[in-house]
Amino acid sequence: MYRSKQNTADSISSPQQIFELYLFVNPIGHKCYRTEQEVLKFMSSLDGPKVHFRFITFHNFNTVTQYMKRLNLPEKDLTLRNQIYSSIYDASLAYKAALMQGKKRGRNFLLHLQKSLADGKTTYSKELLAVVATKANLDVDMFFEDKESPFVKSSYEADQHIAQEMNIKTNPSLVIFDNLNYQYGLLLEDNITAEVLHEVIKDCSVECGQKNANLKKTNITTIGKNYQRITH
């Protein structure tokens, strides 16, 4: 679970700075797929601070609209909009079900699903989920059973609550916390690359006084008591 408040005593006694990355994505979006690849590239080239990361699916009316605009789909077509909304919701449950068989397999499932839909010709369906689950080395029967479980639905709802608490408005969005500076988090929108992440983590690794001076030089505005927003 994410944290938004700093415990001063903990931050003083903690010898190692640990970062937590939360990437909010559309489970059927190709742009989010590319961003996930950038985060994985960043993780594979990381040398220094310890970093944990999570991919979290999130959607609402606005993110569906953004997705339709990206694909040049008619936004006023309510039948199509509802279909897309339902597909994203179902794919979110499928991702949560895949995660129950391991984080790595769950991520692989998400990546395979998004890549399969990238050509714009493949239709989202139960048959596609079965194919993708097989590619991700999942137990397919268990996957479909978990997908219908109350636990998966509850876990999905918890993720939506996290996104709302973090004021997520678009996909992809990335939130960064670290254990030494919980008085705020950093929210990156849109231009999320491995290079940007290395730069941000480097800035967040310097002492608090110097870091605050550095942040004032960047395009950052407050988005709430505990968060900062970075836009590019």
N, C-alpha and C positions, 0 to 999 in steps of 0.2 A: 504494500500500500504506500502511496506517496505521502510525503510529509511537507507541511508548510510552515512549521514553527520550529525555532531553534532552541535547543536546550543548551544553555551556556556552559554548564558543567561538563556535559558530554563533549562539546566542541573543544574545550580546553584539554581534556584528557585524551582525545583521539589523536594518535600519532600519524594516521594515514588518511589522506583525503580520498573519499569514495564518491563517485558520481553516479547518479541514477538518471537514465534517459527513458522518456516515455514518448514513443512515436505513435500518433493517432492517424489512422489510415482508413481508406475505403477498401474493403476486402475484394472488390471487383475492379478497382481503379488502376490503370496502367501508370499514371503519374506517381501514385503511391508505391507501386512496385519498384519504379526507378529510385525513389527515395529510400526505400528499404534496402536496396542494393548499395546505396551510398553509405547508409549506417553500418551495414555489414562490412563494407570496404574500410570504413573508419575503424571498426572494432578489430579487423584483421591486421591493421597497420599500427595499432596502438602500442606505444612503448612509454610507460610511465605510470600515470595514475590508474587506479582500479576503477572500472566502469561496468555497471550493470545496465541492461537495456530490456525494454519490452515493446512489442508491437501491440497496439490496442485498437480495435475497430470502433469507429464512431460514425454516426450519421443522424441527420435530422432534415427538416424541410430545406434549410439553406444549403447544406452540403450536397443534397440531391440535385438542387438547382445548379450549383457550381459544376457538378459532374455532367449534367445535361448540356450546359453551355460549352464545356470542354469538348464534348463530342458533337457539337452542333445539332443537338436534338431539339425538337419543338417543345419548349418549356410548358406551353399551355395545353399540351396533350395529356389530360388527366389519366387516361388509361395507361399510357406509357409511363408516366410519372409513378403511378401506383405499382406498376410492374417492376420498375427499377427499385423502388423503395423496398418492396417485398423481397427482391433478389438480394439486396444488400443486407437486409435483416437476416435472411436465411443463411447467407454466406458467413455472416458474423457468428451465428450459432454453430455453423460447420467448423469454423476456425477454433472456437472454444472447445468443441468436441475433439478436434484433432490435438489440441494442447494437452488433453487428458492422457495422451499416449506419449507425452514427452515434449519439452519445449522446442527442441531442435526439429522433431518431426512436425510439430505444429507450425513452426515457421516455414518449413519446407512445403507443407500443404498450402499455406497462404501464398507463397511465391509461385508455386505451380499453378494454382487457381488463377491468379492475376495474369500470369504469362499466357495461360490457355485462352483467356478472354481478350487478350491484347489486339488480336487481328480484327476484332469487331464483327466477325462472322460466326464465331462459336456462340451457341445459346447456353445460357445458364440453366442447368437442369440437374436432376438427381443422378442421371447417368454420368454427367460430367463430374460430379462430386465423387462418384465411385472410381472413375478413372484417375482423378487427382489423388484420392486417398491411397490408391494402389501405388502410384508413383512416389508418394511420400512414405511408403512402407508402413502404412497403418493396417491394423486389423479392421477390415472394411465393415464387417457385421457389428463389431463393437462400436465403431465410429458412428454408424447410423443409430444405434441404440442410445449412445450417449447424447447425440444431437437432439433427441426428443426428451431428454431427462429434465426434470425441474432444476437440478443443480446447474446445468449449462445455461438455462434461461436466467437463473438468478445471478450467475457469474457475468452474463452479458449485461444485465441491468446494472450491476455494480460498476462495470466499465463505463457505461453511459453517465453514471453519477460522477465518476472521476473526471470525465471530460467536461462536464458542466461545472464542476468545482474549479477546474483549471481554466475556465472561460475559453474553451476551444471553440473556434468559429469556422474553421476550414480544415480540409484535408489536402495534403499532409500538414501536420503541425508537430513540433517536437518541443517537449518541456524537459529542462535540465535542472536537477537539484544536486547539491553536494552536502555532505554531512557536517561540514565546518561552517557553512553559511546558509542556514535554513530561514533567515529572515526574508528571503525572496527566492524565487525561481526564475529561470530564463525561458521565454517562449519564443521559438523560432518558427516563422511561417514562410512557406514557399521555397525559397532558395536554400534548401538543406542539402549540403554536399559534404563529402568527407573532409575537404579542405576547410570549409567553414567550421565544421565541428572541431577539427584540430585547433583552429584559431581561438574558438570560444573556450574550449577546455584549457588551453594555455593561459588565456586571460583570467579564467576562474581559478587557476592554480597559484596565482601570485598572492601576496599578502593582502588582506582586506582593504587597507588604506589605499594602496596602489591600484587595486582592482576597481574600487569605487571611482577613482580618478579616471581610469581607462574607460569605464562604462559611460562616463559623462561625455566622452568624445564620440561615442557611437550613437546610432539611431535607435535609442531605447526610450520607451515611455512606460510609466506605471500603468498596470492594468488591474490593480487591486492592492489590497494591503500587503499581500505576500508575494506578488508576482511582478515580473518585468516582461515587456514584449520587445522582441527584436524583429524588425521588418527589413527586407532588402528590396 
